[in-house]
Amino acid sequence: MTLRIERVSADGRTVVRLIGRVQSECLAEIEAQIEGAGPHLALDLEEVTLVDVGAVRFLSACEQSGIELLHCAPYIRHWMASERPGQGDSGDGGDKAERKG
């Protein structure tokens, strides 16, 4: 499955739901969905199955800019932390990770 994006707005809040694989080549489309969403924006990652290093860096930048990450899998959180400046190499040498079921 590739990436599917759903955008829902209600009660002054916009949630962009990401479903499937979030990879670097999809980031422009995600950014397009984020633009103009308003100050109360969240990315719902509950149904994300795979990310690459570009996606992890993008998600980390989103969070640092004030976008809330909902249902973020622990492996993505860990990878985001290891990608932050000063955190060192993650040690796994990989550039993709898949959630195990």
PyMOL CGO cylinders between C-alpha atoms (Angstrom):
from pymol import cmd
from pymol.cgo import CYLINDER

trace = [
    CYLINDER, 0.00, 0.00, 0.00, 1.19, 3.48, -0.79, 0.3, 1, 1, 1, 1, 1, 1,
    CYLINDER, 1.19, 3.48, -0.79, 0.22, 6.57, 1.16, 0.3, 1, 1, 1, 1, 1, 1,
    CYLINDER, 0.22, 6.57, 1.16, -3.36, 7.73, 1.53, 0.3, 1, 1, 1, 1, 1, 1,
    CYLINDER, -3.36, 7.73, 1.53, -4.07, 11.12, 3.10, 0.3, 1, 1, 1, 1, 1, 1,
    CYLINDER, -4.07, 11.12, 3.10, -7.37, 12.15, 4.69, 0.3, 1, 1, 1, 1, 1, 1,
    CYLINDER, -7.37, 12.15, 4.69, -8.02, 15.64, 6.02, 0.3, 1, 1, 1, 1, 1, 1,
    CYLINDER, -8.02, 15.64, 6.02, -10.80, 16.32, 8.52, 0.3, 1, 1, 1, 1, 1, 1,
    CYLINDER, -10.80, 16.32, 8.52, -11.69, 19.68, 10.04, 0.3, 1, 1, 1, 1, 1, 1,
    CYLINDER, -11.69, 19.68, 10.04, -14.03, 20.08, 12.98, 0.3, 1, 1, 1, 1, 1, 1,
    CYLINDER, -14.03, 20.08, 12.98, -14.37, 22.42, 15.97, 0.3, 1, 1, 1, 1, 1, 1,
    CYLINDER, -14.37, 22.42, 15.97, -11.52, 24.65, 14.80, 0.3, 1, 1, 1, 1, 1, 1,
    CYLINDER, -11.52, 24.65, 14.80, -9.05, 21.77, 14.55, 0.3, 1, 1, 1, 1, 1, 1,
    CYLINDER, -9.05, 21.77, 14.55, -7.68, 20.04, 11.47, 0.3, 1, 1, 1, 1, 1, 1,
    CYLINDER, -7.68, 20.04, 11.47, -6.45, 16.46, 11.56, 0.3, 1, 1, 1, 1, 1, 1,
    CYLINDER, -6.45, 16.46, 11.56, -4.48, 15.07, 8.64, 0.3, 1, 1, 1, 1, 1, 1,
    CYLINDER, -4.48, 15.07, 8.64, -4.60, 11.28, 8.79, 0.3, 1, 1, 1, 1, 1, 1,
    CYLINDER, -4.60, 11.28, 8.79, -1.74, 9.40, 7.13, 0.3, 1, 1, 1, 1, 1, 1,
    CYLINDER, -1.74, 9.40, 7.13, -2.44, 5.81, 6.09, 0.3, 1, 1, 1, 1, 1, 1,
    CYLINDER, -2.44, 5.81, 6.09, 0.19, 3.42, 4.76, 0.3, 1, 1, 1, 1, 1, 1,
    CYLINDER, 0.19, 3.42, 4.76, 3.80, 4.17, 3.84, 0.3, 1, 1, 1, 1, 1, 1,
    CYLINDER, 3.80, 4.17, 3.84, 5.21, 7.63, 4.54, 0.3, 1, 1, 1, 1, 1, 1,
    CYLINDER, 5.21, 7.63, 4.54, 8.30, 8.09, 2.41, 0.3, 1, 1, 1, 1, 1, 1,
    CYLINDER, 8.30, 8.09, 2.41, 10.34, 11.05, 1.23, 0.3, 1, 1, 1, 1, 1, 1,
    CYLINDER, 10.34, 11.05, 1.23, 8.63, 11.20, -2.16, 0.3, 1, 1, 1, 1, 1, 1,
    CYLINDER, 8.63, 11.20, -2.16, 5.25, 11.78, -0.41, 0.3, 1, 1, 1, 1, 1, 1,
    CYLINDER, 5.25, 11.78, -0.41, 6.32, 14.74, 1.70, 0.3, 1, 1, 1, 1, 1, 1,
    CYLINDER, 6.32, 14.74, 1.70, 5.31, 17.45, -0.80, 0.3, 1, 1, 1, 1, 1, 1,
    CYLINDER, 5.31, 17.45, -0.80, 1.73, 16.14, -0.80, 0.3, 1, 1, 1, 1, 1, 1,
    CYLINDER, 1.73, 16.14, -0.80, 1.65, 16.06, 3.01, 0.3, 1, 1, 1, 1, 1, 1,
    CYLINDER, 1.65, 16.06, 3.01, 2.98, 19.63, 3.11, 0.3, 1, 1, 1, 1, 1, 1,
    CYLINDER, 2.98, 19.63, 3.11, 0.24, 20.69, 0.69, 0.3, 1, 1, 1, 1, 1, 1,
    CYLINDER, 0.24, 20.69, 0.69, -2.39, 19.23, 3.04, 0.3, 1, 1, 1, 1, 1, 1,
    CYLINDER, -2.39, 19.23, 3.04, -0.80, 21.03, 6.01, 0.3, 1, 1, 1, 1, 1, 1,
    CYLINDER, -0.80, 21.03, 6.01, -0.67, 24.46, 4.33, 0.3, 1, 1, 1, 1, 1, 1,
    CYLINDER, -0.67, 24.46, 4.33, -3.52, 26.70, 5.34, 0.3, 1, 1, 1, 1, 1, 1,
    CYLINDER, -3.52, 26.70, 5.34, -4.79, 24.23, 7.93, 0.3, 1, 1, 1, 1, 1, 1,
    CYLINDER, -4.79, 24.23, 7.93, -4.78, 26.80, 10.71, 0.3, 1, 1, 1, 1, 1, 1,
    CYLINDER, -4.78, 26.80, 10.71, -3.13, 26.93, 14.10, 0.3, 1, 1, 1, 1, 1, 1,
    CYLINDER, -3.13, 26.93, 14.10, -4.70, 23.76, 15.55, 0.3, 1, 1, 1, 1, 1, 1,
    CYLINDER, -4.70, 23.76, 15.55, -3.25, 21.05, 13.34, 0.3, 1, 1, 1, 1, 1, 1,
    CYLINDER, -3.25, 21.05, 13.34, -2.49, 17.42, 14.11, 0.3, 1, 1, 1, 1, 1, 1,
    CYLINDER, -2.49, 17.42, 14.11, -1.09, 14.54, 12.09, 0.3, 1, 1, 1, 1, 1, 1,
    CYLINDER, -1.09, 14.54, 12.09, -2.70, 11.20, 12.91, 0.3, 1, 1, 1, 1, 1, 1,
    CYLINDER, -2.70, 11.20, 12.91, -0.15, 8.42, 12.43, 0.3, 1, 1, 1, 1, 1, 1,
    CYLINDER, -0.15, 8.42, 12.43, -2.21, 5.51, 13.76, 0.3, 1, 1, 1, 1, 1, 1,
    CYLINDER, -2.21, 5.51, 13.76, -2.34, 3.71, 10.41, 0.3, 1, 1, 1, 1, 1, 1,
    CYLINDER, -2.34, 3.71, 10.41, 1.22, 4.45, 9.27, 0.3, 1, 1, 1, 1, 1, 1,
    CYLINDER, 1.22, 4.45, 9.27, 2.97, 1.16, 8.43, 0.3, 1, 1, 1, 1, 1, 1,
    CYLINDER, 2.97, 1.16, 8.43, 6.38, 2.26, 7.15, 0.3, 1, 1, 1, 1, 1, 1,
    CYLINDER, 6.38, 2.26, 7.15, 8.56, 5.38, 7.28, 0.3, 1, 1, 1, 1, 1, 1,
    CYLINDER, 8.56, 5.38, 7.28, 11.93, 6.30, 5.83, 0.3, 1, 1, 1, 1, 1, 1,
    CYLINDER, 11.93, 6.30, 5.83, 14.56, 8.64, 7.25, 0.3, 1, 1, 1, 1, 1, 1,
    CYLINDER, 14.56, 8.64, 7.25, 13.23, 11.63, 5.28, 0.3, 1, 1, 1, 1, 1, 1,
    CYLINDER, 13.23, 11.63, 5.28, 9.76, 11.09, 6.70, 0.3, 1, 1, 1, 1, 1, 1,
    CYLINDER, 9.76, 11.09, 6.70, 11.11, 10.78, 10.23, 0.3, 1, 1, 1, 1, 1, 1,
    CYLINDER, 11.11, 10.78, 10.23, 13.00, 14.05, 9.88, 0.3, 1, 1, 1, 1, 1, 1,
    CYLINDER, 13.00, 14.05, 9.88, 9.89, 15.69, 8.41, 0.3, 1, 1, 1, 1, 1, 1,
    CYLINDER, 9.89, 15.69, 8.41, 7.69, 14.47, 11.29, 0.3, 1, 1, 1, 1, 1, 1,
    CYLINDER, 7.69, 14.47, 11.29, 10.24, 15.70, 13.82, 0.3, 1, 1, 1, 1, 1, 1,
    CYLINDER, 10.24, 15.70, 13.82, 10.29, 19.14, 12.16, 0.3, 1, 1, 1, 1, 1, 1,
    CYLINDER, 10.29, 19.14, 12.16, 6.48, 19.21, 12.16, 0.3, 1, 1, 1, 1, 1, 1,
    CYLINDER, 6.48, 19.21, 12.16, 6.37, 18.47, 15.87, 0.3, 1, 1, 1, 1, 1, 1,
    CYLINDER, 6.37, 18.47, 15.87, 9.01, 21.09, 16.62, 0.3, 1, 1, 1, 1, 1, 1,
    CYLINDER, 9.01, 21.09, 16.62, 6.92, 23.65, 14.70, 0.3, 1, 1, 1, 1, 1, 1,
    CYLINDER, 6.92, 23.65, 14.70, 3.89, 22.95, 16.91, 0.3, 1, 1, 1, 1, 1, 1,
    CYLINDER, 3.89, 22.95, 16.91, 2.03, 20.30, 14.91, 0.3, 1, 1, 1, 1, 1, 1,
    CYLINDER, 2.03, 20.30, 14.91, 0.71, 17.58, 17.21, 0.3, 1, 1, 1, 1, 1, 1,
    CYLINDER, 0.71, 17.58, 17.21, 1.54, 13.98, 16.30, 0.3, 1, 1, 1, 1, 1, 1,
    CYLINDER, 1.54, 13.98, 16.30, -1.32, 11.67, 17.28, 0.3, 1, 1, 1, 1, 1, 1,
    CYLINDER, -1.32, 11.67, 17.28, -0.89, 7.91, 17.72, 0.3, 1, 1, 1, 1, 1, 1,
    CYLINDER, -0.89, 7.91, 17.72, 2.81, 8.02, 16.90, 0.3, 1, 1, 1, 1, 1, 1,
    CYLINDER, 2.81, 8.02, 16.90, 4.31, 4.51, 17.14, 0.3, 1, 1, 1, 1, 1, 1,
    CYLINDER, 4.31, 4.51, 17.14, 7.12, 4.07, 19.67, 0.3, 1, 1, 1, 1, 1, 1,
    CYLINDER, 7.12, 4.07, 19.67, 9.61, 3.05, 16.98, 0.3, 1, 1, 1, 1, 1, 1,
    CYLINDER, 9.61, 3.05, 16.98, 8.96, 6.32, 15.12, 0.3, 1, 1, 1, 1, 1, 1,
    CYLINDER, 8.96, 6.32, 15.12, 9.35, 8.34, 18.35, 0.3, 1, 1, 1, 1, 1, 1,
    CYLINDER, 9.35, 8.34, 18.35, 12.63, 6.56, 19.08, 0.3, 1, 1, 1, 1, 1, 1,
    CYLINDER, 12.63, 6.56, 19.08, 13.91, 7.17, 15.55, 0.3, 1, 1, 1, 1, 1, 1,
    CYLINDER, 13.91, 7.17, 15.55, 12.87, 10.84, 15.72, 0.3, 1, 1, 1, 1, 1, 1,
    CYLINDER, 12.87, 10.84, 15.72, 14.83, 11.23, 18.94, 0.3, 1, 1, 1, 1, 1, 1,
    CYLINDER, 14.83, 11.23, 18.94, 17.91, 9.62, 17.42, 0.3, 1, 1, 1, 1, 1, 1,
    CYLINDER, 17.91, 9.62, 17.42, 17.74, 11.98, 14.40, 0.3, 1, 1, 1, 1, 1, 1,
    CYLINDER, 17.74, 11.98, 14.40, 17.75, 15.15, 16.49, 0.3, 1, 1, 1, 1, 1, 1,
    CYLINDER, 17.75, 15.15, 16.49, 21.04, 17.06, 16.50, 0.3, 1, 1, 1, 1, 1, 1,
    CYLINDER, 21.04, 17.06, 16.50, 23.34, 15.91, 19.27, 0.3, 1, 1, 1, 1, 1, 1,
    CYLINDER, 23.34, 15.91, 19.27, 21.63, 12.54, 19.67, 0.3, 1, 1, 1, 1, 1, 1,
    CYLINDER, 21.63, 12.54, 19.67, 24.22, 10.58, 17.68, 0.3, 1, 1, 1, 1, 1, 1,
    CYLINDER, 24.22, 10.58, 17.68, 23.74, 7.74, 15.25, 0.3, 1, 1, 1, 1, 1, 1,
    CYLINDER, 23.74, 7.74, 15.25, 20.85, 5.35, 15.78, 0.3, 1, 1, 1, 1, 1, 1,
    CYLINDER, 20.85, 5.35, 15.78, 23.27, 2.49, 15.24, 0.3, 1, 1, 1, 1, 1, 1,
    CYLINDER, 23.27, 2.49, 15.24, 21.00, 0.44, 13.01, 0.3, 1, 1, 1, 1, 1, 1,
    CYLINDER, 21.00, 0.44, 13.01, 22.39, 1.74, 9.74, 0.3, 1, 1, 1, 1, 1, 1,
    CYLINDER, 22.39, 1.74, 9.74, 18.97, 1.45, 8.09, 0.3, 1, 1, 1, 1, 1, 1,
    CYLINDER, 18.97, 1.45, 8.09, 16.91, 4.08, 6.42, 0.3, 1, 1, 1, 1, 1, 1,
    CYLINDER, 16.91, 4.08, 6.42, 13.49, 2.38, 6.61, 0.3, 1, 1, 1, 1, 1, 1,
    CYLINDER, 13.49, 2.38, 6.61, 11.54, 0.79, 9.40, 0.3, 1, 1, 1, 1, 1, 1,
    CYLINDER, 11.54, 0.79, 9.40, 8.31, -1.13, 9.32, 0.3, 1, 1, 1, 1, 1, 1,
    CYLINDER, 8.31, -1.13, 9.32, 5.88, -1.49, 12.19, 0.3, 1, 1, 1, 1, 1, 1,
    CYLINDER, 5.88, -1.49, 12.19, 5.37, -5.07, 13.22, 0.3, 1, 1, 1, 1, 1, 1,
    CYLINDER, 5.37, -5.07, 13.22, 1.92, -6.10, 13.79, 0.3, 1, 1, 1, 1, 1, 1,
]
cmd.load_cgo(trace, "trace")
